[in-house]
Amino acid sequence: MTTEIDVRTLADVTRAHAQARPGAIAMVYQDRETTFGELDRRASQIANGLIAAGLKPQARVAYLDKNSDVFFEALFGSAKANAALVAVNWRLAPPEVAYVINDAAAEVLFVGQEFFPVVEKVAADLKTVKKVIAIDAPHEGWEHYPAWRDAQSATDPRIPIDGEDVAIQMYTSGTTGHPKGAMLTNNNFFALLPSATREWGEVWTPEDVNLVCMPLFHIAGSGWGIVGLYAGAKSIIIRDIIPPEILRAIPTYGVTRALFVPAVLLFLLQTPGVQETDFSTLRFIAYGASPIPLDLLRNAIATFKSDFAQVYGLTETTGVVTYLPPEDHDPNGNQRMRSCGRPLANVTIRIVDANGDDLPVGEVGEIICKTPQIMKGYWNLPEETAKAIRGEWFHTGDAGYMDADGYVYIHDRVKDMIVSGGENVYPAEVESALFGHPAIADVAVVGVPDDRWGEAVKAVVVKKPGAEVTPDELIAFARERIAGYKVPKSIDFAEMLPRNPSGKILKREIRAPYWEGRERQVN
């Protein structure tokens, strides 16, 4: 059976499957099963509820909760109302959550019980929210999701939707200390989905069982889930990264496909009972977000006995732009396993110097790409958009090189971004949080090697004359101001920080001692 559906927008995905196979299971979450017919009907109810709340086409709808089936109901419901879903990173501190919701000008906010205290803390600061909907438990003053949803008409509103309309607005960490809203359109997704279901391992079919466990506020989580639902597969949704639960789910549901970041593969391999788990149904594992140590990959291949494929991409490219297929994976290791693969069929990649000129094979420069998957732009940030998208080309900020066969190798980062366990951390944001401490005269934040997380956040601090402060005190200070995954894992003290003549801190000089002897300058 072909997996391609004659659809143009995300709103059409549930319509097509509900018409063709309404009784097939679309999602399993804990003890709930949802058929494609039910998913499509609920999407219509949510769309009608959003329209009744006064939302016009291209309004923003915020969602704050860990993974569940309700996320996809809200996603496809928003799509049918031609609204853009804004999945808020639930790991953010309350002021950061408020910033994202306000920046998006979200008019409706779905929030899970676990995050009621966060929203209560910032409720007075939410400028545009007209309605808060409590997802999984009642809350005084907010509507309860099941009652609100089921009070709406199940008639499909059939709102006109254009391919260039934004379907999802996904926030990425900002180099200036604030996240940026990457606007992903229907056309962006439909540049990806048909090729993903054909090219990622064996052709996807409705008989596939897809494990969705990465956070849905990431393109890795929501994008992977959308691919599976587009293909008509059954999606098993795991609320959070809990290794024993993931290991139980694979044999219980007969999972055939999964996507993990390398850190999660490491956690799974360290979980008691992994060697006794039945992985016989598991045929394909995609991994990405950070390169993987060869020893870890070899161990994973031996344990899961599945095909492995590496994927590389960014939020701004609607996810995957390069793909290293299973046939390029050798349990004994090979040169190509150090790469992130070759461009997908609809992607062109170049390696350029600072002037935008192409570099020879093997020479390191910035990775830029041209593809219909490139975002519409950053929400309300025309200057940032113009820096990132120049003509038809998106500048990734990653440095790497290409070999004679067209394989792309990540070498370093043009930008100073740190990737820790698949989470993007921008040093400027961490430095800004630390600078408020009265003992700090100067600070630089860099990524240092970490065998578990790939990179760990380290701060190098210059103390004010006569000031005394401990690393633990500074870490506690930062933890009150930014999300936990951004907080430095360690702090070193220095007499001064190296700077160039214009005063810019030389991060490469600071990083160099920590990376000495490593082949990569990023893990």
C-alpha positions in Angstrom: 0.0 0.0 0.0 1.3 3.4 -0.9 1.9 5.8 2.0 1.5 9.0 -0.1 -1.8 10.8 0.5 -3.2 13.4 -1.9 -3.1 16.2 0.7 -1.8 19.8 0.6 -1.9 20.9 4.3 -1.6 19.4 7.7 -5.4 19.7 8.1 -5.8 17.2 5.3 -3.8 14.5 7.0 -6.6 13.4 9.4 -9.3 14.0 6.8 -7.7 11.6 4.3 -7.1 8.8 6.8 -10.5 9.3 8.4 -12.1 8.8 5.0 -10.0 5.8 4.0 -9.7 3.9 7.3 -11.6 5.6 10.1 -11.3 2.6 12.5 -7.5 2.3 12.3 -5.7 3.3 15.5 -3.8 6.6 15.0 -2.4 7.1 18.5 -1.9 5.2 21.8 -1.2 7.2 24.9 -1.1 5.4 28.3 -4.5 3.6 28.4 -6.1 5.6 25.6 -6.4 4.6 22.0 -7.6 7.1 19.3 -8.7 6.1 15.8 -8.1 8.2 12.8 -11.9 8.8 12.7 -11.9 10.1 16.3 -8.8 12.2 15.7 -10.3 13.9 12.7 -13.6 14.5 14.5 -11.8 16.0 17.5 -9.7 18.1 15.3 -12.9 19.6 13.8 -14.3 20.2 17.3 -11.2 22.0 18.4 -11.1 24.1 15.2 -14.7 25.1 15.8 -13.9 25.9 19.4 -11.0 28.1 18.4 -13.2 29.9 15.8 -15.9 30.4 18.4 -13.3 32.0 20.7 -12.7 34.6 18.0 -9.5 33.3 16.4 -9.0 34.5 12.9 -6.9 32.7 10.3 -3.2 32.6 11.2 -3.8 33.4 14.9 -1.4 31.6 17.3 -2.4 28.9 19.7 0.1 28.0 22.5 0.5 24.6 24.0 2.4 23.9 27.3 2.6 20.3 28.4 4.7 17.2 28.1 3.9 14.7 25.3 0.4 13.3 25.0 -2.2 12.5 22.4 -3.9 15.9 23.1 -0.9 17.6 21.5 -1.8 16.1 18.1 -5.5 16.8 18.6 -4.6 20.5 19.2 -2.2 20.5 16.3 -4.6 19.2 13.7 -7.5 21.2 15.3 -5.4 24.4 15.0 -4.6 23.4 11.4 -8.3 23.1 10.5 -8.9 26.5 11.9 -5.8 27.8 9.9 -4.2 28.8 13.2 -0.5 28.1 14.0 0.3 26.0 16.9 3.1 27.3 19.2 4.6 24.4 21.2 6.2 25.9 24.3 9.3 24.3 25.7 8.1 23.1 29.1 11.6 23.1 30.4 11.8 26.9 30.4 11.6 29.0 33.5 8.3 30.9 34.0 9.5 34.3 32.7 10.8 32.5 29.5 7.4 30.8 29.0 5.7 34.1 29.3 8.1 35.6 26.8 7.3 33.0 24.2 3.6 33.2 24.6 3.6 37.0 24.4 6.0 37.1 21.5 3.8 34.8 19.6 0.7 36.9 20.5 -1.0 33.6 21.3 -4.8 34.0 21.9 -5.5 30.5 23.3 -3.3 28.5 25.7 -3.6 24.8 26.3 -1.8 23.8 29.5 -1.3 20.5 31.3 -1.8 20.1 35.1 1.9 19.7 35.7 2.4 23.3 34.5 -0.6 25.0 36.1 1.8 26.7 38.7 3.9 28.1 35.8 0.9 29.7 34.1 -0.5 30.9 37.4 2.8 32.6 38.2 2.8 34.5 34.9 -0.9 34.8 34.2 -1.0 38.6 34.8 1.8 39.1 32.3 0.1 37.2 29.4 -1.0 40.1 27.2 -2.9 38.4 24.4 -4.3 35.2 25.8 -8.1 35.2 25.7 -8.7 31.7 26.9 -6.8 29.1 28.9 -7.8 25.5 28.5 -6.7 23.0 31.2 -5.8 19.8 29.5 -5.8 16.9 31.9 -7.4 18.2 35.1 -10.0 20.8 36.0 -8.8 24.3 37.1 -11.0 27.0 38.6 -11.3 29.8 36.2 -10.1 27.8 33.1 -12.1 25.6 30.8 -11.5 21.9 31.1 -10.3 20.4 27.8 -12.6 17.3 27.4 -15.8 19.3 28.3 -14.7 22.3 26.1 -13.8 20.1 23.2 -16.9 17.9 23.3 -19.2 21.0 23.5 -18.1 22.0 20.0 -19.6 21.0 16.7 -17.9 18.0 14.9 -18.6 19.5 11.5 -15.4 20.1 9.6 -15.2 23.9 9.2 -13.3 23.6 5.9 -11.5 27.0 6.4 -9.5 27.9 3.3 -5.8 27.3 3.8 -2.9 28.3 1.6 0.3 26.3 1.4 2.3 29.4 2.5 0.2 29.7 5.7 2.1 29.0 8.9 1.1 25.6 10.5 3.6 25.5 13.4 5.7 28.2 15.0 8.5 26.6 16.8 10.9 28.6 19.0 14.6 28.2 18.9 17.1 29.6 21.4 18.1 33.1 20.4 21.7 34.4 20.1 20.6 37.6 21.7 19.1 35.9 24.8 15.5 35.6 23.5 14.1 32.6 21.5 13.1 33.2 17.9 9.8 31.9 16.4 10.6 29.9 13.3 7.5 29.9 11.1 7.0 26.5 9.4 4.4 26.5 6.6 2.2 23.8 5.2 4.4 23.8 2.1 7.5 23.3 4.3 6.0 20.1 5.7 4.8 18.8 2.4 8.3 19.3 1.0 9.5 16.9 3.7 6.7 14.3 4.3 6.5 12.4 1.0 10.2 12.0 0.7 10.5 11.1 4.4 8.0 8.2 4.1 9.8 6.9 0.9 13.4 7.5 1.7 13.8 6.9 5.5 14.5 3.2 5.6 12.0 0.9 4.0 8.8 2.7 2.7 6.5 3.5 5.6 3.2 1.7 5.6 0.0 1.9 7.8 1.3 -1.4 9.4 4.2 0.5 11.0 4.2 1.2 14.7 6.0 4.5 15.4 7.4 5.4 18.8 7.1 9.1 19.6 9.1 9.9 22.7 11.3 13.0 22.0 9.8 16.3 23.3 7.0 17.5 21.0 8.2 21.2 21.3 11.2 20.0 19.3 11.0 19.4 15.5 12.6 16.0 16.3 9.6 15.1 18.4 6.6 16.7 16.6 8.1 16.2 13.1 8.7 12.5 13.7 5.2 12.2 15.0 3.7 14.0 12.0 5.7 11.7 9.6 4.2 8.7 11.2 0.6 10.0 11.2 1.0 11.1 7.6 2.0 7.6 6.7 -1.0 6.2 8.6 1.1 4.4 11.1 0.1 3.7 14.7 1.9 6.2 17.0 2.8 5.2 20.5 3.3 8.4 22.5 5.5 8.4 25.5 5.0 11.3 27.9 8.7 11.9 28.8 12.1 10.3 28.4 11.8 7.5 30.9 14.0 4.7 29.7 12.2 1.7 31.4 8.9 2.9 29.9 10.4 3.2 26.4 11.9 -0.3 26.7 8.6 -1.7 27.8 6.7 0.0 25.0 8.8 -1.5 22.2 7.8 -5.2 22.7 4.4 -4.4 24.1 3.2 -2.5 21.0 5.5 -4.1 18.5 7.2 -0.8 17.7 8.8 -0.9 14.2 10.3 2.7 14.1 11.8 5.1 16.5 13.9 8.3 16.7 16.3 9.0 19.5 19.0 11.5 20.2 22.3 9.8 21.1 22.0 10.7 24.8 18.7 8.7 24.9 20.3 5.7 23.2 23.0 5.9 25.9 20.4 6.0 28.7 18.5 3.0 27.1 21.7 0.9 26.9 22.4 1.7 30.6 18.9 0.6 31.7 18.7 -2.7 33.6 16.9 -5.3 31.5 17.8 -3.8 28.1 19.7 -7.0 27.1 16.7 -9.1 27.9 14.2 -6.9 26.0 12.6 -8.3 22.8 13.4 -5.9 20.0 12.5 -8.3 17.2 9.8 -5.9 15.7 12.1 -2.9 15.7 13.3 -2.4 12.1 14.5 1.3 11.9 16.1 3.7 14.4 16.9 7.3 13.3 19.3 9.3 15.4 20.3 12.9 15.3 20.6 16.3 17.0 24.3 15.5 17.9 26.9 13.2 16.5 27.2 9.8 18.1 30.4 8.2 19.5 31.3 5.2 17.4 31.4 2.9 20.5 27.9 3.9 21.5 26.6 3.3 18.0 28.3 -0.1 17.7 26.7 -1.1 21.1 23.3 0.2 20.0 23.4 -1.7 16.7 24.4 -4.9 18.5 21.7 -4.5 21.2 18.7 -3.3 19.1 19.6 -5.3 16.0 17.9 -2.7 13.9 18.8 -0.6 10.9 20.3 2.8 12.0 20.2 6.0 10.1 21.7 9.4 11.1 19.7 12.6 10.3 20.8 16.2 10.4 18.7 19.3 10.2 17.4 22.3 12.0 14.1 23.7 13.2 14.5 26.3 10.5 14.7 23.6 7.8 11.6 21.7 9.1 14.0 19.1 10.3 16.0 16.7 8.2 18.1 17.9 5.3 20.8 15.1 5.2 20.5 11.4 5.7 23.1 8.7 6.4 21.3 5.4 5.4 21.6 2.1 7.1 23.9 0.7 4.4 26.5 3.3 5.3 26.6 1.9 8.9 29.2 -0.7 9.7 29.3 -2.2 13.2 33.1 -2.1 12.9 33.1 1.5 12.0 34.0 3.4 8.8 34.8 6.9 7.6 31.3 7.6 6.5 29.9 7.0 9.9 31.6 10.2 11.0 29.4 12.1 8.5 25.8 13.1 8.8 25.1 11.7 5.3 24.1 13.2 2.0 21.4 15.8 1.2 17.9 14.6 0.7 16.5 14.7 -2.9 15.0 18.2 -2.5 18.0 19.7 -0.7 21.1 21.3 -2.1 24.1 21.9 0.2 27.1 24.1 -0.3 30.2 24.8 1.9 31.1 28.4 1.7 33.7 30.8 3.1 32.9 34.1 4.9 32.3 35.8 1.5 29.8 33.2 0.4 32.1 31.6 -2.1 32.2 27.8 -2.6 35.1 26.0 -1.0 36.9 22.9 -2.4 36.1 19.3 -1.3 37.5 18.7 2.2 37.8 22.3 3.2 35.9 23.6 6.2 33.4 26.4 5.8 29.8 27.2 6.7 27.1 24.8 5.7 24.3 26.5 3.7 21.3 24.8 2.1 18.6 25.4 -0.5 15.4 23.5 -0.1 11.6 24.1 0.0 11.8 23.0 3.6 13.3 26.4 4.6 11.1 28.3 7.1 9.0 31.3 6.0 11.2 33.3 8.4 11.5 34.3 12.1 8.3 35.7 13.5 8.5 39.6 13.7 12.3 39.5 13.2 13.0 40.7 9.6 16.6 41.5 10.3 17.3 38.1 11.8 15.5 36.5 8.9 17.6 38.4 6.4 20.8 37.2 8.2 19.7 33.6 8.1 18.0 33.4 4.6 20.0 35.1 1.9 18.3 34.7 -1.5 17.4 31.0 -1.7 20.0 29.9 0.8 19.7 29.2 4.5 22.9 29.8 6.5 22.9 27.1 9.2 25.7 28.5 11.4 27.3 25.1 11.4 30.8 24.6 10.0 31.7 21.5 8.1 33.1 20.1 4.9 31.9 17.8 2.1 33.8 14.8 0.7 34.1 13.9 -3.0 31.0 11.7 -2.7 28.8 14.5 -1.4 28.8 13.3 2.3 28.6 16.2 4.8 30.8 16.3 7.9 30.1 18.6 10.8 33.3 20.1 12.0 32.5 23.0 14.4 29.9 25.7 14.8 30.1 29.1 13.3 27.8 30.3 16.0 28.7 29.7 19.6 25.6 27.5 20.3 26.1 24.5 22.6 24.1 21.3 22.0 23.7 19.4 25.3 21.6 16.2 25.1 19.9 17.5 22.0 18.9 20.8 23.6 20.3 24.0 22.1 21.9 26.4 24.6 23.1 29.8 23.5 25.9 31.2 25.7 24.7 34.8 25.5 21.5 33.8 27.4 23.5 32.0 30.2 26.0 34.8 30.4 23.2 37.3 30.7 21.7 35.3 33.7 25.1 35.1 35.4 26.1 38.7 34.9 23.5 39.8 37.4 25.5 38.3 40.3 27.3 41.0 42.2 30.6 39.1 42.4 31.0 38.7 38.6 33.1 41.1 36.6 33.2 39.1 33.4 31.9 35.8 32.2 32.1 33.5 29.1 30.1 30.4 28.5 31.3 27.6 26.3 30.5 24.0 25.6 33.0 21.4 26.9 33.1 17.6 26.1 30.7 15.4 28.0 30.5 11.7 27.4 26.8 11.6 28.4 25.4 14.8 26.9 27.8 15.4 24.0 28.5 18.9 25.4 28.1 20.4 28.8 27.7 24.0 29.7 30.7 25.6 31.4 31.1 29.1 32.6 34.5 30.8 32.9 34.2 33.6 35.4 36.3 36.6 36.3 35.5 37.8 39.9 35.3 41.5 40.9 38.3 42.6 43.0 37.9 41.4 46.6 34.7 39.4 45.8 34.4 35.8 47.0 31.9 33.4 45.5 31.8 29.6 45.0 30.8 27.7 41.8 27.9 26.2 43.7 26.6 29.7 44.6 26.8 30.8 41.0 25.1 27.7 39.7 22.2 28.2 42.2 22.0 31.8 41.1 21.6 30.9 37.5 19.1 28.1 38.3 16.7 30.7 39.6 16.8 32.6 36.3 17.0 30.2 33.4 15.9 26.6 32.6 17.8 23.8 34.3 19.3 22.5 31.1 20.9 25.9 30.4 22.5 26.2 33.9 26.3 25.6 33.9 27.3 22.2 35.0 30.7 23.6 36.1 32.4 26.9 36.7 36.1 27.8 36.4 37.6 31.1 37.5 40.1 33.1 35.5 42.1 36.3 36.0 40.9 37.6 32.6 39.2 36.5 29.4 40.9 36.6 26.0 39.4 39.3 23.7 40.2 40.5 20.2 41.0 44.2 19.5 37.4 45.1 19.2 36.6 43.6 22.6 34.9 40.4 21.5 35.6 37.4 23.7 37.6 34.7 21.9 35.5 31.7 22.7 37.6 29.4 20.6 40.7 30.1 22.8 38.6 29.4 25.9 37.3 26.2 24.5 40.6 24.9 23.2 42.1 23.4 26.4 39.0 21.5 27.2 38.8 19.9 23.7 42.5 19.1 23.4 43.1 15.7 21.9 39.6 15.4 20.5 39.1 14.9 16.8 35.9 17.0 16.8 35.6 20.5 18.1 32.0 19.6 19.0 30.8 16.2 20.2 
